[in-house]
Amino acid sequence: MSGYEIKSHSDYTQILFQPAVNEMSWTDLEAAGRSASDTLSASKPSVVVADLSALSSLPEGFVAVLLRIWRSLDHGEQKFAVVATEDSVIGELKSAGLESMWPVADSMESAGAAIGVSAVAPTEGTAAPVTTSGHSAETPAPSTGNDPFQFEQNRGYCSVQFNPVLMTLGWSHVESATTEVIEKLKASKSNSVMVDLGPMEIINSGLVASLVRIWKTMQEQKGQFSLASPNEMVTEVLRSAGLWKLWTVVDDREEAIYELGAGEVAEVENRERRILAYVAVPFAVMSAIALAMKYSGSTPMWNANTHIIALLLASGGAVTGILSLFKDRGIRRLLSLVAVLISCGVLSSMYFNENPLVILGVQAPSNEGAGGGGGNTESGEGEEDGDTDPDKAATDQQTPGDPTKGGGESGEDDPTTSGGLQSTPGDPTKGSPAGQVSDPTQGGGRNDARRSNTGIRRRFFAHTGRTNRHS
């Protein structure tokens, strides 16, 4: 017993569901829906019309069958419509939110007009209503002390738990209970909901319709929806209905809460992502300000220091901004992108400006300093040799003599010098006068001042180096 009949017409394919589907079990009904979807996938009709005019109410799990058939079609090339004549069937389809997915008409002519097919013929012979095997809309709800839904308002999200008593309620009571939950969701300040199906061992089409209504409510509020379904049979119903790809379905409650960005773990991660964005933006702005201050300074030392500070701040802004780009989303991700661009612009100043690490006062010595390889320029040599300042000639150190020039050993006094210094001969090739001799009248206290002058020592060593080369 298949419960349906597929009729092929010239412009469309009709699936006529028979009253026998009301007597079928959920397993047989699921198998019938799988067989129908496989047949349609193989034939690939351009228009499919599901005819429910023979049904007075929808059996349990039938909404999942319709969703499975609709999901098997290529929505870019194939069209799908549903025909239902009973108000209870039409009301159940509308309450499940299926009317927004495909046209629901009360006749074949209306269905053909809705999908743009004019050759759809009216249904021949409508079967009499048949009593369903489940609870109809008129069946009173069983007396129970359990609530069908357990609603909780938590920090950052709402939770809705489905209880097993729902399987014993009629459709009207399930619908009213679902409406009450939706009103609570609209009144809450949170736009995220977690639905817990943990207590449920199986769900019927009415509960699937309730899930669709809750999901559509959150979509209207631009909120988030996650579903915890640890039972395999419940998950299989959702998968066969094609809802697995529309919703976030996980195995446990904690993971479903995490998917909403709530819970302790998610809050810690959100806090870390906020810190990254809030650090990247100020660092980038301060680096740009420091770089601007570099050009407003009056001294090279000020310019170099502000440039170094700008580079350090830009490095921190770039690193934290890149991390935020990968982890965050929304407006904070956009701000992090701006921070990265600003930081990269500041860092690029290293290639368009002088090196800020070469600070005034620690630059490399020029070629005027003696003692190294290479000859001295005439101007530099003249500046040293022609210096008549007695402070630049006298020192406490002695220059070792050259035996080829008649000089004594190191430390011996020369009658032509004062303080044991050897006179420096002039360069005959340059025409320079002989080396200056210290003035014997300049002694005592000036020697202490000269020993503290590092610059004079440096020039003295340079001078003695040239003397040795000349000798």
HELIX and SHEET records of a PDB file:
HELIX    1   1 PRO A   19  GLU A   23  5                                   5    
HELIX    2   2 TRP A   26  SER A   43  1                                  18    
HELIX    3   3 PHE A   62  ARG A   71  1                                  10    
HELIX    4   4 ASP A   87  SER A   95  1                                   9    
HELIX    5   5 LEU A   98  SER A  100  5                                   3    
HELIX    6   6 MET A  108  ILE A  115  1                                   8    
HELIX    7   7 PRO A  164  THR A  168  5                                   5    
HELIX    8   8 TRP A  171  ALA A  187  1                                  17    
HELIX    9   9 SER A  205  GLU A  220  1                                  16    
HELIX   10  10 GLU A  232  SER A  240  1                                   9    
HELIX   11  11 ARG A  253  GLU A  259  1                                   7    
HELIX   12  12 GLY A  263  LYS A  294  1                                  32    
HELIX   13  13 PRO A  300  LYS A  327  1                                  28    
HELIX   14  14 ILE A  331  LEU A  347  1                                  17    
HELIX   15  15 SER A  348  TYR A  351  5                                   4    
HELIX   16  16 GLU A  378  ASP A  385  1                                   8    
HELIX   17  17 PRO A  390  LYS A  392  5                                   3    
HELIX   18  18 PRO A  403  LYS A  405  5                                   3    
HELIX   19  19 GLY A  445  ARG A  451  1                                   7    
HELIX   20  20 THR A  454  HIS A  470  1                                  17    
SHEET    1   A 5 TYR A   4  SER A   8  0                                        
SHEET    2   A 5 THR A  13  PHE A  17 -1                                        
SHEET    3   A 5 VAL A  47  ASP A  51  1                                        
SHEET    4   A 5 LYS A  79  VAL A  83  1                                        
SHEET    5   A 5 VAL A 104  ALA A 105  1                                        
SHEET    1   B 5 PHE A 149  ASN A 154  0                                        
SHEET    2   B 5 TYR A 157  PHE A 162 -1                                        
SHEET    3   B 5 SER A 192  ASP A 196  1                                        
SHEET    4   B 5 GLN A 224  ALA A 228  1                                        
SHEET    5   B 5 THR A 248  VAL A 250  1                                        
END                                                                             
